[in-house]
Amino acid sequence: MKKIILLIAILCSFICTIAQSPKKTYTDIQNKKIKVLFHGFGTEPFWDIYILENSVIFAIAGMEIYESLKMTGSFSKSKYSQVFTLKNAKGEKTSLQIIKKPGDDGMSEQVYPYTVKYNRNTGAGKIGY
């Protein structure tokens, strides 16, 4: 019986670690505890989109908005243009386009290697974080 209880406790701990909240994932990204494949960002409002190994995180930190999304396909740094469908927990779909064309974040003079279009927002992007 003790072995079964121990096994259940280990399994619950594993599941809780995998299914952490989007805000916790965002915090782990900021603290460089999670590897980011691609980082897109823009202004009005300041938003970020992070492509991870198995998910996507969308954040508007200033408004305390954090969302975990599932993405069709996988990001490739060798492609010129990529379009992905993203789906939230409610099943609502949105689109993400990444173009290997210099872009800016809409505020600074900095130029980044990618242009990013997320819904109606246009911004910039780069490999990693």
Rosetta constraint file for C-alpha pairs under 8 A:
AtomPair CA 1 CA 5 HARMONIC 6.37 0.50
AtomPair CA 2 CA 6 HARMONIC 6.08 0.50
AtomPair CA 3 CA 7 HARMONIC 6.03 0.50
AtomPair CA 4 CA 8 HARMONIC 6.15 0.50
AtomPair CA 5 CA 9 HARMONIC 6.15 0.50
AtomPair CA 6 CA 10 HARMONIC 6.21 0.50
AtomPair CA 7 CA 11 HARMONIC 6.13 0.50
AtomPair CA 8 CA 12 HARMONIC 6.08 0.50
AtomPair CA 9 CA 13 HARMONIC 6.17 0.50
AtomPair CA 10 CA 14 HARMONIC 6.20 0.50
AtomPair CA 11 CA 15 HARMONIC 6.23 0.50
AtomPair CA 12 CA 16 HARMONIC 6.11 0.50
AtomPair CA 13 CA 17 HARMONIC 6.25 0.50
AtomPair CA 14 CA 18 HARMONIC 6.41 0.50
AtomPair CA 15 CA 19 HARMONIC 6.17 0.50
AtomPair CA 16 CA 20 HARMONIC 6.16 0.50
AtomPair CA 20 CA 24 HARMONIC 6.41 0.50
AtomPair CA 20 CA 25 HARMONIC 6.74 0.50
AtomPair CA 21 CA 25 HARMONIC 6.31 0.50
AtomPair CA 21 CA 68 HARMONIC 8.00 0.50
AtomPair CA 22 CA 26 HARMONIC 6.05 0.50
AtomPair CA 22 CA 57 HARMONIC 6.65 0.50
AtomPair CA 22 CA 66 HARMONIC 5.46 0.50
AtomPair CA 22 CA 67 HARMONIC 5.50 0.50
AtomPair CA 22 CA 68 HARMONIC 5.40 0.50
AtomPair CA 23 CA 27 HARMONIC 6.19 0.50
AtomPair CA 23 CA 66 HARMONIC 5.48 0.50
AtomPair CA 23 CA 67 HARMONIC 7.70 0.50
AtomPair CA 24 CA 28 HARMONIC 6.15 0.50
AtomPair CA 25 CA 29 HARMONIC 6.17 0.50
AtomPair CA 25 CA 34 HARMONIC 7.79 0.50
AtomPair CA 25 CA 57 HARMONIC 7.75 0.50
AtomPair CA 26 CA 30 HARMONIC 6.29 0.50
AtomPair CA 26 CA 57 HARMONIC 7.09 0.50
AtomPair CA 26 CA 59 HARMONIC 7.53 0.50
AtomPair CA 26 CA 66 HARMONIC 7.53 0.50
AtomPair CA 27 CA 31 HARMONIC 6.22 0.50
AtomPair CA 28 CA 32 HARMONIC 6.07 0.50
AtomPair CA 28 CA 33 HARMONIC 5.03 0.50
AtomPair CA 28 CA 34 HARMONIC 5.91 0.50
AtomPair CA 29 CA 33 HARMONIC 5.82 0.50
AtomPair CA 29 CA 34 HARMONIC 5.14 0.50
AtomPair CA 29 CA 35 HARMONIC 7.23 0.50
AtomPair CA 29 CA 36 HARMONIC 7.29 0.50
AtomPair CA 34 CA 52 HARMONIC 7.95 0.50
AtomPair CA 35 CA 52 HARMONIC 6.59 0.50
AtomPair CA 35 CA 53 HARMONIC 7.65 0.50
AtomPair CA 35 CA 128 HARMONIC 7.43 0.50
AtomPair CA 35 CA 129 HARMONIC 7.99 0.50
AtomPair CA 36 CA 50 HARMONIC 6.38 0.50
AtomPair CA 36 CA 51 HARMONIC 6.04 0.50
AtomPair CA 36 CA 52 HARMONIC 5.00 0.50
AtomPair CA 36 CA 53 HARMONIC 7.50 0.50
AtomPair CA 36 CA 127 HARMONIC 7.93 0.50
AtomPair CA 36 CA 128 HARMONIC 4.93 0.50
AtomPair CA 36 CA 129 HARMONIC 5.82 0.50
AtomPair CA 37 CA 50 HARMONIC 7.46 0.50
AtomPair CA 37 CA 51 HARMONIC 5.52 0.50
AtomPair CA 37 CA 52 HARMONIC 5.50 0.50
AtomPair CA 37 CA 53 HARMONIC 7.03 0.50
AtomPair CA 37 CA 75 HARMONIC 7.80 0.50
AtomPair CA 37 CA 127 HARMONIC 6.00 0.50
AtomPair CA 37 CA 128 HARMONIC 4.80 0.50
AtomPair CA 37 CA 129 HARMONIC 7.63 0.50
AtomPair CA 38 CA 50 HARMONIC 5.84 0.50
AtomPair CA 38 CA 51 HARMONIC 5.09 0.50
AtomPair CA 38 CA 52 HARMONIC 7.30 0.50
AtomPair CA 38 CA 75 HARMONIC 7.90 0.50
AtomPair CA 38 CA 125 HARMONIC 7.21 0.50
AtomPair CA 38 CA 126 HARMONIC 5.94 0.50
AtomPair CA 38 CA 127 HARMONIC 4.53 0.50
AtomPair CA 38 CA 128 HARMONIC 4.79 0.50
AtomPair CA 38 CA 129 HARMONIC 6.90 0.50
AtomPair CA 39 CA 48 HARMONIC 7.06 0.50
AtomPair CA 39 CA 49 HARMONIC 5.85 0.50
AtomPair CA 39 CA 50 HARMONIC 4.73 0.50
AtomPair CA 39 CA 51 HARMONIC 6.50 0.50
AtomPair CA 39 CA 125 HARMONIC 5.47 0.50
AtomPair CA 39 CA 126 HARMONIC 5.52 0.50
AtomPair CA 39 CA 127 HARMONIC 6.28 0.50
AtomPair CA 39 CA 128 HARMONIC 5.99 0.50
AtomPair CA 39 CA 129 HARMONIC 5.88 0.50
AtomPair CA 40 CA 48 HARMONIC 5.67 0.50
AtomPair CA 40 CA 49 HARMONIC 5.01 0.50
AtomPair CA 40 CA 50 HARMONIC 6.43 0.50
AtomPair CA 40 CA 116 HARMONIC 6.21 0.50
AtomPair CA 40 CA 123 HARMONIC 6.93 0.50
AtomPair CA 40 CA 124 HARMONIC 5.67 0.50
AtomPair CA 40 CA 125 HARMONIC 4.08 0.50
AtomPair CA 40 CA 126 HARMONIC 6.60 0.50
AtomPair CA 41 CA 46 HARMONIC 7.32 0.50
AtomPair CA 41 CA 47 HARMONIC 5.46 0.50
AtomPair CA 41 CA 48 HARMONIC 4.32 0.50
AtomPair CA 41 CA 49 HARMONIC 6.19 0.50
AtomPair CA 41 CA 105 HARMONIC 6.51 0.50
AtomPair CA 41 CA 116 HARMONIC 7.60 0.50
AtomPair CA 41 CA 123 HARMONIC 5.50 0.50
AtomPair CA 41 CA 124 HARMONIC 5.64 0.50
AtomPair CA 41 CA 125 HARMONIC 6.15 0.50
AtomPair CA 42 CA 46 HARMONIC 5.59 0.50
AtomPair CA 42 CA 47 HARMONIC 5.42 0.50
AtomPair CA 42 CA 48 HARMONIC 6.75 0.50
AtomPair CA 42 CA 105 HARMONIC 4.83 0.50
AtomPair CA 42 CA 106 HARMONIC 6.31 0.50
AtomPair CA 42 CA 121 HARMONIC 7.36 0.50
AtomPair CA 42 CA 122 HARMONIC 6.56 0.50
AtomPair CA 42 CA 123 HARMONIC 4.30 0.50
AtomPair CA 42 CA 124 HARMONIC 6.41 0.50
AtomPair CA 43 CA 47 HARMONIC 6.18 0.50
AtomPair CA 43 CA 105 HARMONIC 6.56 0.50
AtomPair CA 43 CA 106 HARMONIC 6.00 0.50
AtomPair CA 43 CA 107 HARMONIC 7.04 0.50
AtomPair CA 43 CA 123 HARMONIC 7.28 0.50
AtomPair CA 45 CA 60 HARMONIC 7.20 0.50
AtomPair CA 46 CA 60 HARMONIC 6.09 0.50
AtomPair CA 46 CA 61 HARMONIC 7.74 0.50
AtomPair CA 46 CA 62 HARMONIC 7.42 0.50
AtomPair CA 47 CA 58 HARMONIC 7.42 0.50
AtomPair CA 47 CA 59 HARMONIC 5.70 0.50
AtomPair CA 47 CA 60 HARMONIC 4.62 0.50
AtomPair CA 47 CA 61 HARMONIC 7.31 0.50
AtomPair CA 48 CA 57 HARMONIC 7.99 0.50
AtomPair CA 48 CA 58 HARMONIC 5.79 0.50
AtomPair CA 48 CA 59 HARMONIC 5.20 0.50
AtomPair CA 48 CA 60 HARMONIC 6.52 0.50
AtomPair CA 49 CA 56 HARMONIC 6.94 0.50
AtomPair CA 49 CA 57 HARMONIC 5.63 0.50
AtomPair CA 49 CA 58 HARMONIC 4.45 0.50
AtomPair CA 49 CA 59 HARMONIC 6.37 0.50
AtomPair CA 50 CA 56 HARMONIC 5.50 0.50
AtomPair CA 50 CA 57 HARMONIC 5.12 0.50
AtomPair CA 50 CA 58 HARMONIC 6.52 0.50
AtomPair CA 51 CA 55 HARMONIC 6.37 0.50
AtomPair CA 51 CA 56 HARMONIC 4.61 0.50
AtomPair CA 51 CA 57 HARMONIC 6.73 0.50
AtomPair CA 51 CA 75 HARMONIC 7.77 0.50
AtomPair CA 52 CA 56 HARMONIC 5.72 0.50
AtomPair CA 52 CA 57 HARMONIC 7.77 0.50
AtomPair CA 54 CA 70 HARMONIC 7.82 0.50
AtomPair CA 55 CA 68 HARMONIC 6.94 0.50
AtomPair CA 55 CA 69 HARMONIC 6.04 0.50
AtomPair CA 55 CA 70 HARMONIC 5.39 0.50
AtomPair CA 55 CA 71 HARMONIC 6.57 0.50
AtomPair CA 56 CA 68 HARMONIC 5.83 0.50
AtomPair CA 56 CA 69 HARMONIC 5.00 0.50
AtomPair CA 56 CA 70 HARMONIC 6.21 0.50
AtomPair CA 56 CA 71 HARMONIC 6.77 0.50
AtomPair CA 57 CA 66 HARMONIC 7.05 0.50
AtomPair CA 57 CA 67 HARMONIC 5.69 0.50
AtomPair CA 57 CA 68 HARMONIC 4.75 0.50
AtomPair CA 57 CA 69 HARMONIC 6.13 0.50
AtomPair CA 58 CA 65 HARMONIC 7.97 0.50
AtomPair CA 58 CA 66 HARMONIC 5.81 0.50
AtomPair CA 58 CA 67 HARMONIC 5.14 0.50
AtomPair CA 58 CA 68 HARMONIC 6.50 0.50
AtomPair CA 58 CA 69 HARMONIC 7.48 0.50
AtomPair CA 59 CA 64 HARMONIC 7.69 0.50
AtomPair CA 59 CA 65 HARMONIC 5.53 0.50
AtomPair CA 59 CA 66 HARMONIC 4.51 0.50
AtomPair CA 59 CA 67 HARMONIC 6.41 0.50
AtomPair CA 60 CA 64 HARMONIC 6.17 0.50
AtomPair CA 60 CA 65 HARMONIC 5.02 0.50
AtomPair CA 60 CA 66 HARMONIC 6.56 0.50
AtomPair CA 61 CA 65 HARMONIC 6.00 0.50
AtomPair CA 61 CA 66 HARMONIC 7.24 0.50
AtomPair CA 67 CA 88 HARMONIC 7.36 0.50
AtomPair CA 68 CA 88 HARMONIC 6.53 0.50
AtomPair CA 68 CA 89 HARMONIC 7.52 0.50
AtomPair CA 69 CA 86 HARMONIC 5.93 0.50
AtomPair CA 69 CA 87 HARMONIC 5.38 0.50
AtomPair CA 69 CA 88 HARMONIC 4.76 0.50
AtomPair CA 69 CA 89 HARMONIC 7.08 0.50
AtomPair CA 70 CA 86 HARMONIC 5.49 0.50
AtomPair CA 70 CA 87 HARMONIC 5.21 0.50
AtomPair CA 70 CA 88 HARMONIC 6.57 0.50
AtomPair CA 71 CA 84 HARMONIC 6.43 0.50
AtomPair CA 71 CA 85 HARMONIC 5.85 0.50
AtomPair CA 71 CA 86 HARMONIC 4.61 0.50
AtomPair CA 71 CA 87 HARMONIC 6.61 0.50
AtomPair CA 72 CA 84 HARMONIC 5.74 0.50
AtomPair CA 72 CA 85 HARMONIC 5.52 0.50
AtomPair CA 72 CA 86 HARMONIC 6.60 0.50
AtomPair CA 73 CA 84 HARMONIC 6.71 0.50
AtomPair CA 75 CA 82 HARMONIC 7.67 0.50
AtomPair CA 77 CA 127 HARMONIC 7.64 0.50
AtomPair CA 79 CA 100 HARMONIC 7.36 0.50
AtomPair CA 80 CA 99 HARMONIC 5.67 0.50
AtomPair CA 80 CA 100 HARMONIC 4.85 0.50
AtomPair CA 80 CA 101 HARMONIC 7.72 0.50
AtomPair CA 81 CA 97 HARMONIC 7.21 0.50
AtomPair CA 81 CA 98 HARMONIC 5.72 0.50
AtomPair CA 81 CA 99 HARMONIC 4.34 0.50
AtomPair CA 81 CA 100 HARMONIC 6.20 0.50
AtomPair CA 82 CA 97 HARMONIC 5.61 0.50
AtomPair CA 82 CA 98 HARMONIC 5.24 0.50
AtomPair CA 82 CA 99 HARMONIC 6.43 0.50
AtomPair CA 83 CA 95 HARMONIC 7.00 0.50
AtomPair CA 83 CA 96 HARMONIC 5.69 0.50
AtomPair CA 83 CA 97 HARMONIC 4.37 0.50
AtomPair CA 83 CA 98 HARMONIC 6.50 0.50
AtomPair CA 84 CA 95 HARMONIC 5.71 0.50
AtomPair CA 84 CA 96 HARMONIC 5.13 0.50
AtomPair CA 84 CA 97 HARMONIC 6.35 0.50
AtomPair CA 85 CA 93 HARMONIC 6.52 0.50
AtomPair CA 85 CA 94 HARMONIC 5.81 0.50
AtomPair CA 85 CA 95 HARMONIC 4.69 0.50
AtomPair CA 85 CA 96 HARMONIC 6.41 0.50
AtomPair CA 86 CA 93 HARMONIC 5.51 0.50
AtomPair CA 86 CA 94 HARMONIC 5.18 0.50
AtomPair CA 86 CA 95 HARMONIC 5.80 0.50
AtomPair CA 86 CA 96 HARMONIC 7.08 0.50
AtomPair CA 87 CA 91 HARMONIC 5.53 0.50
AtomPair CA 87 CA 92 HARMONIC 5.46 0.50
AtomPair CA 87 CA 93 HARMONIC 4.48 0.50
AtomPair CA 87 CA 94 HARMONIC 6.43 0.50
AtomPair CA 88 CA 92 HARMONIC 5.57 0.50
AtomPair CA 88 CA 93 HARMONIC 6.70 0.50
AtomPair CA 94 CA 118 HARMONIC 7.83 0.50
AtomPair CA 94 CA 119 HARMONIC 6.35 0.50
AtomPair CA 95 CA 118 HARMONIC 6.06 0.50
AtomPair CA 95 CA 119 HARMONIC 5.78 0.50
AtomPair CA 96 CA 116 HARMONIC 7.34 0.50
AtomPair CA 96 CA 117 HARMONIC 5.78 0.50
AtomPair CA 96 CA 118 HARMONIC 4.64 0.50
AtomPair CA 96 CA 119 HARMONIC 6.71 0.50
AtomPair CA 97 CA 116 HARMONIC 5.77 0.50
AtomPair CA 97 CA 117 HARMONIC 5.03 0.50
AtomPair CA 97 CA 118 HARMONIC 6.48 0.50
AtomPair CA 98 CA 114 HARMONIC 6.70 0.50
AtomPair CA 98 CA 115 HARMONIC 6.00 0.50
AtomPair CA 98 CA 116 HARMONIC 4.77 0.50
AtomPair CA 98 CA 117 HARMONIC 6.58 0.50
AtomPair CA 99 CA 114 HARMONIC 5.58 0.50
AtomPair CA 99 CA 115 HARMONIC 5.20 0.50
AtomPair CA 99 CA 116 HARMONIC 6.42 0.50
AtomPair CA 100 CA 113 HARMONIC 6.30 0.50
AtomPair CA 100 CA 114 HARMONIC 4.64 0.50
AtomPair CA 100 CA 115 HARMONIC 6.54 0.50
AtomPair CA 101 CA 113 HARMONIC 5.96 0.50
AtomPair CA 101 CA 114 HARMONIC 4.93 0.50
AtomPair CA 101 CA 115 HARMONIC 5.69 0.50
AtomPair CA 102 CA 111 HARMONIC 6.30 0.50
AtomPair CA 102 CA 112 HARMONIC 5.48 0.50
AtomPair CA 102 CA 113 HARMONIC 4.46 0.50
AtomPair CA 102 CA 114 HARMONIC 5.05 0.50
AtomPair CA 102 CA 115 HARMONIC 6.02 0.50
AtomPair CA 102 CA 124 HARMONIC 7.72 0.50
AtomPair CA 103 CA 111 HARMONIC 5.62 0.50
AtomPair CA 103 CA 112 HARMONIC 5.32 0.50
AtomPair CA 103 CA 113 HARMONIC 6.39 0.50
AtomPair CA 103 CA 114 HARMONIC 5.57 0.50
AtomPair CA 103 CA 115 HARMONIC 4.63 0.50
AtomPair CA 103 CA 116 HARMONIC 7.84 0.50
AtomPair CA 103 CA 123 HARMONIC 6.84 0.50
AtomPair CA 103 CA 124 HARMONIC 5.00 0.50
AtomPair CA 103 CA 125 HARMONIC 7.48 0.50
AtomPair CA 104 CA 108 HARMONIC 7.33 0.50
AtomPair CA 104 CA 109 HARMONIC 7.35 0.50
AtomPair CA 104 CA 110 HARMONIC 6.21 0.50
AtomPair CA 104 CA 111 HARMONIC 4.87 0.50
AtomPair CA 104 CA 112 HARMONIC 5.88 0.50
AtomPair CA 104 CA 115 HARMONIC 7.31 0.50
AtomPair CA 104 CA 123 HARMONIC 6.14 0.50
AtomPair CA 104 CA 124 HARMONIC 5.07 0.50
AtomPair CA 105 CA 110 HARMONIC 7.44 0.50
AtomPair CA 105 CA 111 HARMONIC 7.66 0.50
AtomPair CA 105 CA 112 HARMONIC 7.98 0.50
AtomPair CA 105 CA 123 HARMONIC 4.94 0.50
AtomPair CA 105 CA 124 HARMONIC 5.15 0.50
AtomPair CA 106 CA 123 HARMONIC 6.52 0.50
AtomPair CA 111 CA 124 HARMONIC 7.96 0.50
AtomPair CA 112 CA 124 HARMONIC 6.02 0.50
AtomPair CA 112 CA 125 HARMONIC 6.03 0.50
AtomPair CA 112 CA 126 HARMONIC 6.33 0.50
AtomPair CA 113 CA 124 HARMONIC 7.57 0.50
AtomPair CA 113 CA 125 HARMONIC 6.56 0.50
AtomPair CA 113 CA 126 HARMONIC 6.01 0.50
AtomPair CA 114 CA 124 HARMONIC 5.50 0.50
AtomPair CA 114 CA 125 HARMONIC 4.79 0.50
AtomPair CA 114 CA 126 HARMONIC 6.04 0.50
AtomPair CA 115 CA 122 HARMONIC 7.34 0.50
AtomPair CA 115 CA 123 HARMONIC 5.96 0.50
AtomPair CA 115 CA 124 HARMONIC 4.49 0.50
AtomPair CA 115 CA 125 HARMONIC 6.01 0.50
AtomPair CA 116 CA 122 HARMONIC 5.68 0.50
AtomPair CA 116 CA 123 HARMONIC 5.05 0.50
AtomPair CA 116 CA 124 HARMONIC 5.10 0.50
AtomPair CA 116 CA 125 HARMONIC 6.13 0.50
AtomPair CA 117 CA 121 HARMONIC 5.65 0.50
AtomPair CA 117 CA 122 HARMONIC 4.49 0.50
AtomPair CA 117 CA 123 HARMONIC 6.37 0.50
AtomPair CA 118 CA 122 HARMONIC 6.40 0.50
